[in-house]
Amino acid sequence: MSTSLTWYRRSVMFAVLVPALLLGGAALWIVGWVWALAWAVLAAAFGGLGWWAARLMRDTWGYAEGETDLYLTYGLFTRQLVVIPYGRMQVVDVTSDLLEQALGTATVQVRTAATTADTRIPGLRLDDAVQLRDRLAARSETFSTGL
């Protein structure tokens, strides 16, 4: 995974944390400056924890292309291993929101008929994501299984 995934997660965290800090701090300032200070310390602690966890979360994502299956693994506290047979793949998408575009990354999402697992690979360089999508789409046609 690209290091841009870490920066993506950190940017999203701060986009949520900074307004929460400012609005919560302003609201609590009315009650008393001690409560506003406590809120700021709590927000800083969550910011530090989020900064550290963003890299750990990036390191948990992985994938491997096998002979007949795609293997995905992710999860910081609960590790998940998802095995997707190429013949069961219906759609392989490459998506990139505005922040991902600014960082030059994309997410590959694999959809099957019935899946409850997170079947996406975030934080890939855009070129790598497009190449992976093309390989998976070709393999899904090769291993196509009927219902």
For each residue, the residues with C-beta under 8 A, 3 or more apart:
1: 5 58 59 61 62 122 123 124
2: 5 103 105 123 124 125
3: 6 7 58
4: 7 8 100 103 104 105 123 125
5: 1 2 8 9 58 61 105 122 123
6: 3 9 10 54 55 58
7: 3 4 10 11 103
8: 4 5 11 12 99 100 103 105 122 123
9: 5 6 12 13 50 54 57 58
10: 6 7 13 14 50 51 54
11: 7 8 14 15 99
12: 8 9 15 16 99
13: 9 10 16 17 47 50 51 54
14: 10 11 17 18 47
15: 11 12 18 19
16: 12 13 19 20
17: 13 14 20 21 43 46 47 50
18: 14 15 21 22
19: 15 16 22 23
20: 16 17 23 24 43
21: 17 18 24 25 39 40 43
22: 18 19 25 26
23: 19 20 26 27
24: 20 21 27 28 39 43
25: 21 22 28 29 36 39 40 43
26: 22 23 29 30 36
27: 23 24 30 31
28: 24 25 31 32 35 36 38 39
29: 25 26 32 33 35 36
30: 26 27
31: 27 28 35 36
32: 28 29 35 36
33: 29 36 37
34: 37 38
35: 28 29 31 32 38 39
36: 25 26 28 29 31 32 33 39 40
37: 33 34 40 41
38: 28 34 35 41 42
39: 21 24 25 28 35 36 42 43
40: 21 25 36 37 43 44
41: 37 38 44 45
42: 38 39 45 46
43: 17 20 21 24 25 39 40 46 47
44: 40 41 47 48
45: 41 42 48 49
46: 17 42 43 49 50
47: 13 14 17 43 44 50 51
48: 44 45 51 52
49: 45 46 52 53
50: 9 10 13 17 46 47 53 54
51: 10 13 47 48 54
52: 48 49 55 56
53: 49 50 56 57 76
54: 6 9 10 13 50 51 57 58
55: 6 52 58 59
56: 52 53 59 60 76
57: 9 53 54 60 61 76
58: 1 3 5 6 9 54 55 61 123
59: 1 55 56
60: 56 57 73 74 75 76 79
61: 1 5 57 58 73 74 121 122 123
62: 1 72 73 74
63: 70 71 72 73 121
64: 70 71
65: 70 71 135 136 139
66: 69 70 71
67:
68: 85 86 87 143
69: 66 83 84 85 86
70: 63 64 65 66 83 84 86 89 110 136
71: 63 64 65 66 81 82 83 84
72: 62 63 80 81 82 84 117 118 119 121
73: 60 61 62 63 79 80 81 82
74: 60 61 62 79 80 118
75: 60 78 79 80
76: 53 56 57 60
77:
78: 75
79: 60 73 74 75
80: 72 73 74 75 117 118
81: 71 72 73
82: 71 72 73 117 118 119
83: 69 70 71
84: 69 70 71 72 88 89 110 112 115 119
85: 68 69 88 89 143 145
86: 68 69 70 89 136 139 140 142 143
87: 68 140 143 144 145
88: 84 85 112 113 145
89: 70 84 85 86 92 110 111 112 136 137 139 140
90: 111 112 113 140
91: 110 111
92: 89 108 109 110 111 133 136 137 140
93: 108 109 111 133
94: 106 107 108 109 126 129 130 133
95: 100 106 107 109
96: 100 101 105 106 107 126 129
97: 100 101
98: 101 102
99: 8 11 12 102 103
100: 4 8 95 96 97 103 105 106 107
101: 96 97 98 104
102: 98 99
103: 2 4 7 8 99 100
104: 4 101 125 126
105: 2 4 5 8 96 100 122 123 124 125 126 129
106: 94 95 96 100 124 125 126 129 130
107: 94 95 96 100 120 121 122 123 124 129
108: 92 93 94 120 121 124 129 132 133 136
109: 92 93 94 95 119 120 121
110: 70 84 89 91 92 119 120 136
111: 89 90 91 92 93 115 119
112: 84 88 89 90 115 119
113: 88 90
114:
115: 84 111 112 119
116:
117: 72 80 82
118: 72 74 80 82
119: 72 82 84 109 110 111 112 115
120: 107 108 109 110
121: 61 63 72 107 108 109 124 129 132
122: 1 5 8 61 105 107
123: 1 2 4 5 8 58 61 105 107
124: 1 2 105 106 107 108 121 128 129 132
125: 2 4 104 105 106 128 129
126: 94 96 104 105 106 129 130
127: 130 131
128: 124 125 131 132
129: 94 96 105 106 107 108 121 124 125 126 132 133
130: 94 106 126 127 133 134
131: 127 128 134 135
132: 108 121 124 128 129 135 136
133: 92 93 94 108 129 130 136 137
134: 130 131 137 138
135: 65 131 132 138 139
136: 65 70 86 89 92 108 110 132 133 139 140
137: 89 92 133 134 140 141
138: 134 135 141 142
139: 65 86 89 135 136 142 143
140: 86 87 89 90 92 136 137 143 144
141: 137 138 144
142: 86 138 139
143: 68 85 86 87 139 140
144: 87 140 141
145: 85 87 88
146:
147:
